[in-house]
Amino acid sequence: MSTEATEVVEQGVRRPPPEERSRTERTLALDPAAPLRRISIELERRCNLACLYCYTSATADYRGGLDEEEVRFVVREAVACGARAISVVAGGEALLRRTLLEPGESCLDYANALGAYTYLYTNATLVTERAARFLAARDVTVVGKLNSLKEDVQDALAGVPGSARLMRRGIDELLRAGLADDTPSRLGLETIICRQNYDELPDMWRFMRRHHIVPEVEIATDHGRAAANRSELYFAPAEAPQKYQALFEELLRIDRSEFGFDWVPQPPFAAGSCQLHFGNVYVNDRGGVQPCAGIDVPYGYLRVGTHAADGQSLRAIVTGTEVMRMRNVRENIEGACRSCELRDSCYGCRAAAHHALGDRFAADPTCWRAERARRRLPLLRVVP
C-alpha cells in the first residue's frame, strides 16, 4: 500500500478513484442543453485479432467502413451538436488505418482542432515507440486492451498466437511515453470478465492501479462473436449475478484497503457506472446511429456511404423521440431496476437487458440487486 493510501485509510477518509478527463472541466458541455456530450465513431471492422468476445465480429479481410471525409463529417456534426469528447473505437483495430498516426491527416488531430478531446480504443498490438509518442503529444486518452496477465489465456481470448506479447509491448510503450504520468491518467485498459480470467482479475486490478492505469473492467455484452462462444466465455445466467457481485466487492475491498479509493459496486463497470445514455451516441461503420456499442439497433442513418442521399443529419437523429426516450432512461426503466435504491446513480446495462430480454428498458439480468429483487431476497450489505 502506498503511503498516501495508508494515510487515507487510517484517517477514515474515503475518496473516489481517479477519473478520466471526460469527467473534468476539459470536456464538460459548453451548453448543458446541447443534445450531445460525447460521440463514439466506429471507423471500420478490420482487425488483426479474432477475439472470442468481439461485439462486431471483426475480421482481418474486412472491406468497407467510413472513409476519411466521412469520419470528418461525423466529427463536425457531433461538435456542432455540442459534443466535446470524441471516441474513436474503430470496431476493429484503429491503428490499421494508416492516416490515424499521420500529423494533420489523423481524425484525432481534426477533432482536437475543433476543440474536442479524443479517446482512442486500441488492442495495443500495433503500438510502437513512434505511435506512443505521437499519441502522447495529442489531446487524447488511449484505452488499450488486456484480458489476462497469462500469455496462454490472453492468446486464447484474442484468437491469435503471440498477441499477448504484442499487447504488453504496446502497453509498455504507452507507459514509457508518459500517458499514465498525467493526473488524471491518460491511459486505460479495457478488460472483459469471463471464465478464463475471473480468478486473476484482482491481480490485474492491482497491476493497473500500481501503474496509474485506469481500469475498465466490465461485464461483456452477449452479441457478435460472443454469442457464438457464450458457453465457453461466460457463467450460466443463474450464477452470473453472484459471480459479478463477489468480484466487484473484492475489487472494492482492494481499492479501499490498498489504494484508499471508494466506490459503489454496480454493473456493468467496476468502480463506475454507465452514463452513456445521458448524452452519447455510437456511430457504426455504416453510419448507423446507435444508443451504444452494445445495442446494435440504429435510431437512424447519417448521410454517408449508401445513405448519402437518404440519410439524416446527426442533430435530427439525436433530438428524435427514441433518443429522448433513452435519455430519460430512469423514468422509462422497468422491473427491479425501477425500484432499486441506486436508481438515481445507476441504470445497470441497457445492452444486457436488450440482448437477454429483448427490451432495453427491462431490469439488468446481470445485476445481483435486480436478481435479489426478482427472488424477493434481502440485499447483502456492501463490504465495509
Secondary structure, 3 states (H helix, E strand, C coil): CCHHHHHHHHCCCCECCCCCHHHCHHHCCCCCCCCCCEEEECCECECCCCCCCCCCCCECCCCCCCCHHHHHHHHHHHHHCCCCEEEECCECCHHHCHHHHCCCCCHHHHHHHCCCEEEEECCCCCCCHHHHHHHHCCCEEEEEECCCCCHHHHHHHHCCCCHHHHHHHHHHHHHHCCCCCCCCCCEEEEEECCCCCHHHHHHHHHHHHHCCCEEEEECCCCCCHHHHCHHHHCCCCCCHHHHHHHHHHHHHHHHHHHHCECCCCCCCECCCCCCHHHCEEEECCCCEEECCCCCCCCCEEECCHHHCCCCECHHHHHCCHHHHHHHCHHHHCCHHHCCCCCCCCCCCCHHHHHHHHCCCCCCCCCCHHHHHHHHCCCCCCCCC
